[in-house]
Amino acid sequence: MKHKQGLRPREEAAELIECYIWGHRLAPHQKLPSERSMCEMWDLNRSTLRTAIRQLTEEGLIYSLQGSGTYVSPPKLERNLQDASSLTESVQRSGRVLSSVVLNASVMPCPDHVAHRLKTAPEHKIFYLRRVRSLDGVPFTIESAYLNYDHCQDIGSHDFEKESLYQALEDHGILLTHGSESIGITYATNEESRLLGIRENSPLYYLSGISDLENGSPIEYFKAVVRTDIVRFSCVLHSPGYRQEGSERL
């Protein structure tokens, strides 16, 4: 293959894949040709092609399913870091489909690393919920929630493969009015890669935080790993003098 001036083989291969997607008007979740076919079409070696596929996957343009092939990604789900709405509400607003698989839903003694975050004693009862969430059928996040059981003793009666956790709490008269959240980067463990259908050591967002009741008492400690190729986080910035209607100066 004759290389375009200034482009490295990986970049040129990535450009060829992008042009193929646009030129053939491939819709989200449509399959690309096999790696062998793309190598033959463009006279690429397999190593260069795979490097380009990995680059475009990290950028969120395509995704791969082990043993199935490579597909066009839908637009990333955008989540505002300043928005306190649940994941269920965010997905509903985007017009896409959220589904869940429960890995664990049980009452258990509070782990030591959670106790100080919930301001409770170790061994105090908590409700633990761990789920894999999928967007349009593609698994993209593993969420864990630790809830102070004193405030939600009937919560285990809900089917969290079909119901929103925050909606279930509201149904029990529990309103989460504020909290804190942090975000960083981690890398997929063997278990996470299996559950999310990605390669081990793939980059993931790592989120953790605390949700509080109206009186300021923490009720939930949560953490999640999220695929970087499916979700994008954003926030709205204001100048120091910006004033929202009905609000004090920020």
Buried (B, 14 or more C-beta within 10 A) or exposed (E): EEEEEEEEBBBBBBBBBBEBBEEEEBEEEEEBBEBEEBBEEBEBEEEBBBBBBBBBBEBBBBBBEEEEEBBBBBEBBEBEEEBBEBBBBBBBEBEBEBBBBEBEBEEEBBBEEBBEBBEBEEEBBBBBBBBBBBBBEBBBBBBBBBBBBEBBEEBBEBEBEEEBBBEBBEEEEBEBEEBEBEEEEBEBEEEBBEBBBBEEEBBBBBBBBBBBBEEEEBBBBBBBBBBBBBBEBEEEEEEEEEEEEEEEEE
